[in-house]
Amino acid sequence: MKKMWGGRFSKKTDLLTDDFNSSISFDQRLYKQDIKGSMAHARMLGNQNIIDPKEADLIIETLEAILLDIEAGKIEFSVSMEDIHMNVEAILTERIGDVGKKLHTGRSRNDQVATDMRLYVKEIVADSKLLIQNLVLTLLDLAEDHTDTIMPGYTHLQRAQPITFSHHLMAYVEMFKRDMIRLDQVKAITDTLPLGSGALATTTYPLDRHAVANELNFAAVSLNSLDGVSDRDFCLDFLEAASVLMMHLSRFSEEIILWCSSEFNFITLDDAFSTGSSIMPQKKNPDIAELVRGKTGRVYGNLMSLLTTMKGIPLAYNKDMQEDKEPVFDSYDTISICLITFAKMIKTLTVNKEVMKKSAAGGFSNATDAADWLVKHGVAFRDAHEIIGKLVFFALENNKSLDELTLEDYQNISPVFDDSIFAAIDLNTCVNQRNIIGGPAAEQVKKAIAFNRQWLAQN
């Protein structure tokens, strides 16, 4: 097939060059964005009388038909046409002849592909936000059921202070909210139309770039044509946002993997979201969480891949930038399947409340509350810290928890203690006395759940 750019060449390209140079195997995903951009461009060309308005109408009508045919699976793309842009234009010209050749007036594939990618990123940002929102709603529903489910909170993976399972879940709600905000920022950075930048220096035709921007729902047009065709910051921003999102999912996955182990037994995963062993019949493996954790590295790799590609490219467009698409496509596909599957896994898990509570009681997680009791009874905090440290040491030697010690045991270490210490170190008291904004008290967590439901409705 004749190359659309072949006029300057006297020799056919090698078949290997065609294969190596072609991007249609992956950029065909952009067919909808490419056609929408071409329709807006054609309409503007007609309105500006750069081409005959009737010819513009014919181009638009034919592009609409091509779009329908692609979606119906009636069109097979050609490697010799290299990319989605030239494939669509070739099909257009095949159907309406020389009129189709007028579509490319006043534009280049350089600003065309930049426009396609921006349209695509805006769409996947919106889709990704919806998937995160679904996960957050799942977490809020689960948190609502467990505002009184006590578990140990950890630092250094050592039991630290008692919290609730609800409070723990709400920490991830905050992370995923930031992911949604980050995606909004990606959309804002992406929301600039480069079409009209041409190859690098705009065009002599009187284009109405704002009309095209309005039709394609862009907030602004690019103000420098060199930057317009060579900017891929918006792709990097999406990949960075996807990487941080996957980091949050991976941290959560790690905790799920720990919690469903025999050593923790805090939760039980539903059979539908677990797998077995080919040799050990007793096994029930958290493969979904492990795969999410593993795929995080894949998304990180996509970010590093494009950063490395972009770091040495001079202005303006270079063919290296063809490598922007697959990292974005793959990262979107990866975060989508991870978010969908992860939400279903969370929705179906079983919480082992008594195991969680017993673990909180057995790890001296109420030691800080015992120290606080002393402070409220006139003991300096550093002295209180030392006294409770001695109590913990004594309890460990006697294989007891703090609430299993007698008042005599307490008073042997400090005469300040009286029997009200036992109410103070009760796990329910420890949790619910932390009744300030951001705390684990049931009242505060319920307020946070209500606030976040409202926040989701507005975002």
N, C-alpha and C positions, 0 to 999 in steps of 0.2 A: 504494500500500500504506500502511496506517495506521501512523504513527510510534508506537513504544512509549512515547515521552515526550510524545505530542501532546495530552494532556489539558488542559494549560494554554493551548493555542493555539487560536485561532478561525479561522485562515487557513492554507492549505497553503503549504509552502515553495516558492519558485521552483525550477524545474528546475536552473537554474544554481547555486543554493545547494546543492541536493542533490549535484550533481557536485563542487562546490568543497569541500563539507564531508565528502564520502565518502572513506574510506581503504581500502575493500574491495579496490580494484585492487592494492594492495600488501600490506595486512596480512592478506590471506587466507593468506599464508605461515604465519601463526601458528595455523592451524586445529587442529593437533595439540596444541599447548600450551594453547590455549583450552579444548579439550574435556577434556584431562587435568585442568586446574584446576577446571573445572566439575564433573567427576565427583567429585573430592576434596571440593569444597564441598558437593555434594549428599549425599555419604555422611556428612559431618559434621553437616549439618542433620538428617538422619534419626537419627543416633546421639544427638544432643542433644534429640530430640523437638521440634525447632523446626518441622519438617514431619513428616507421617506417614512412618515408616520404609518402609512399602510403596510410598508415592509416591516416596520417594527412590530405592528400588530400580528403579522403573519409569523414572525420569529417567536413572539411570546406564545401564540396559540400552538405552534409546533413544539416548543419546549415543554409546554404543559402536557402534550400528548406523549412526548418522550419520557417525561417523569412517570406518567401512568404506566407506560410500557416497561420501564425499568422495574417498577414496584410489582408488576405482574409477572416478572421473570422472562419477558419476551426479548430482552436485549442481551447480547453477548459482547463484552468489551474486547478490544484488540490490543495486544501488547505492542504492536507496531505504532499505535497512536500514543504510546507512552503513559499518558495519565488521564485522569477523569475529565479534565478540561478539554483536551483535544479529542477524546472519544465522543463527548457530547457534541462538540462542534462538528465533527465529521458526520455524525448521525444526522444532525440538523441540516448540513449542506447536502447530504445524500437525499433528504426528503424534499427540500425546497430549492435546491440548486444554488445559484450565485447569491441569492438574497441571504442565505445562511452565512456566507463569507463576510457579510457586513457586520455581523455581531461583534467581532473583535475590534471594531473601530474604537480607538481612544483608550484601549487597555492592553495590558500585558499579562502573560501567565503569572508574572511576579506579583502584581497587585491582586490578581484573581485568586491565587492560592492563599495569599494572606487573608483575603476576605473570607474565603471558604473556611479556613481554620478558625477565624474569629467567630463566625456563625456557629461552627461546630462546638467550640469551647463554651460559648454562651449556653447552648442547649444542654451539654453534659453537666455544666455547673448546676443548672436548674434541676436536672434529673438526680444528680448526686445529693443535692439538698433534700429532695423529697425522701430519698432512701435513708438519709441520716435522721430526718424527722420521724420516720416510721420506727427506727431503732430507739430514738429518744422516748417516743410514746410507749413503746414496749417496756423500757426501763422505768418510766414513771408509773405504769400500771403495776409492775412488780414491786416497786418501792412502796407504793400505797398499801400493799398487802403485808409489808414487813417493817412498819415503823416501830414495832415492839420486839422485833427479833434481834436479840443481843448476840453480838459476835466480837471477837477480839480485833482491835485495830493493830496494825503492825508498823514498826520501823525496823529497818535492817532485817526484815523477815523474822523478827522476834516479837512476841506478843507484848503490846505496849499499854494500851488503854481500851476499855470497853466502848464500843460504838454499837450501832445497829446495822443490819444488812441493808436497810433502806438508805442510811447515811452513806454507806460505801457505794451503793449504786448511784447515788446522786452526785458523787464525785465524777463519775464517767459522764453523767448528763452534762456537767459543766464543760468537760473536755469536748464533747460532741457539739455543744452549742458554739464553742469557739471555732470548731471546724466549719460550721454553717456560716459564721461571720467571716471566716477566712475565704470561703467560696464567694460570698458577696463581694469581697474585695477583689477577687479574681475577675468577677463579672465586670466590675467598675473599670478595671484596667483593660479588659478586653473590648469594652464597648466603644471602640473608635474605628471608623471605616477607613481602610487604606485604599479602596478602589478609587481610581483617579490618579494614583501615584505613577501609573504607567510602569515602565521597566525600572526606572529610577528617577526620572526627571519630568514627570507629568506628561502633558500633551499639548499640542497646539489647538485642539478642538475645544469649543466652549462648553465643557461638561458642567452639568449642575450636580455637583457632588452631594450637596445637602438634600436634594430630592431623592437620590439613591439611598442616602443614610436614613431618611425618614421611612422610605418603603421597607427597608431591611431592619428597621427598628434599632438603629445605632444612635447613641447619644451625641456623637461628635464625629468630625472627619479629621484625619491625620493632617498635621500642619507642616510636615516635612516629608517630601516624597522619598528621600533616601531611607529615612527611618521607617516610613510606611511599608516599604517592601522588605526590609531586612529585620524588622523587630519580631522576635519570638519570645519576648519577656512574658507575654500572657500564657504561652505554653509552659514555660518554666514555672510561672506562678501556680498554674493548675497542678503541675507535677509536685511542686513543693507542698501545696495544700493536701494533695492526695497522700503524700509521704507522711505528713503529720497525722492525718486521719488514720493511716495504717499503723502508725506508731501507737496511737491510742487503742486501736483494736487489738494490737499485739500485746500491749500491757494487760488488757482485760483478758485476752486469751490465756496468757501466762497464769493469771490468777484462777481462771476456770480450770486449767489443767491441774493446778495444785489442789484446788478445792474438791475436785472429784476423785482425787487419789485416796487410797485406803488410809493413808497417814492423816489426811485432813477430814475427808468424808463430810464436808460442809454441804455439798450439793450432789444430786444424782442427775446425770444427763439422760434425756429421753432416748429410748432405743433407736428412734428414727434419726437421731443426730449423733450416733456413736457407731463404731465399727468393732469387729472382733479380730482375733488372731487366727492365722492359718494353722498354727501348731498348738497354741495354748487355749483350750476350750473355755477357761474361766475369764478370759480377758474381755474388758469393755473399754475401748480406747477413745479418747477425746480427739479424734482425728480432725474434726471440723476446726476446733480451736488451734490445733497444731498447724493445719494448713494456712489459716489466717496469719498465724505467727510467721510461717515460712514465706508466704507471699509478700509480706512486708518488705523483705529484702529485694524482691523483684521490682516493687514500685520504687524503692530507693535507687535501684540500678538504673531505672528509666530516667530519673531526675539527673543522676550523674552522667548518663549517656548524653543527654541533650546539653547539659552544661559544658561538657567537654567538646561536643561538636561546635558549640557557638563561640567558644573562648578565643579562637584565632581567626575568625572570619572578618575580612575587611568589608567596608561598605561597597556596593549595596548587596544585591542578591548573589548568592553562590549556590551551586548545586548541592553542597553539603547540607543545605537547609531542607532538602527532601527528607532528611533523617529526623525531622521534627514530628512526623505523623505517627509512626509506629509506637514510640514511647507514650504518646498521649492516648492513642487508641487502646493500647494494652493496659495502661494504668486505669483508664475508665472502666474497661471490662473487668479488671481485677477488683477494684473497690466496689463495683456493683454487685458481683457475685458474693463477695465477702460480706457486705452489708445485709444483703437479702438473707443469706444463710445464717449469719450470726444472729440476726433478730429472731429468726424462727427457733434457733437453739436456745436463746435466752427465754423465749416465751414458754417453752415446754419443759424447762428444768424444774426439778423438785428441790426445795430448800429443807435441809435437815436441821430444824431449829434447835432441838435439844443438844445436838452435837456441837453446834456453834456456841451455845450458851455455856456448856460444860467446858469448852476450850477457853472461853473468856474467863471463867472462874478459876481455872487451873493454872493460869500463867501469871498470877499476881498483877493482872491488868488494873486492879483497883488500888495499887500501891500509891499512885499519885493522889488519889482521893483521901487515903489515910494520912498522907503528909499534909494535904489541905486542911483536914480536920484539926491537926495539931496547930497549924498556922492560925486558924480561926479561934483557937484556945490559947493564943498568946505566945506560941513558940516561933522563933525566927525560922524562915523557910530552910536555910542551910542546916540548922540543927534538926528540923523536922525530917529533912532528907536523910540525914545520918541515922536518926532513930528508926525510920521505916526500913532503911537498908539493913539494920541489925535485925529487925523483925523478920524480914524476908529470909535472911540467912538462917535464923532460928527455925522458921517454918520449913525451909528446905531440908535442914538437918533432921527434922521430925516428920518429913513427908506429909506436910499439911499445907492447906491454903490459908490466906489471912483470915477468912471468915470461919475457919475451923479452929483457930487458936482460942484460948480462953481469955477472959478479962485478966486473970492472974498473969498469963503469959505476957499480955500487953503491958501491965503495970510493973512487971519485973524489969522491963526495958525503959519505961517512962511512967512516972506516977501521974502524969497529966491525964492519962487515958481514963475514961469512964465508959459505962456500957452503951452510951450513944454512938460509940465508934462503929458498932456493928450495923446500925441503920445507915451510917454514912458510907460504908463500903459495900453495901448491897448493890449489885450490878445495875438494877433498875434505877436506883438513886444516882449512881455514878453517871449514868447516861442522861437522865432527865434533869439533873441539876445543871447540866451544861446547856442552859436554855438561853443562849444568845445567838444572834444571827450567825449562821454558818456552823452552828453546833449540832450534835447528834440527838438532842432532846426531841421526842416525838412531835411536840408542838412546833418546833422550828422546821423539822423535816416536812411536816404537812404543809406549812406555809411555803416552803421552797417548791414542793410539788405543785401547789396551786399557782405560784408565780410562774413556774416554767411552762405549765400548760397555757397560761395566758401569753407568755413570750412566744411560744411556738405558733399560736394562732395569729400573732402579729408579724411573724417572720417567715 
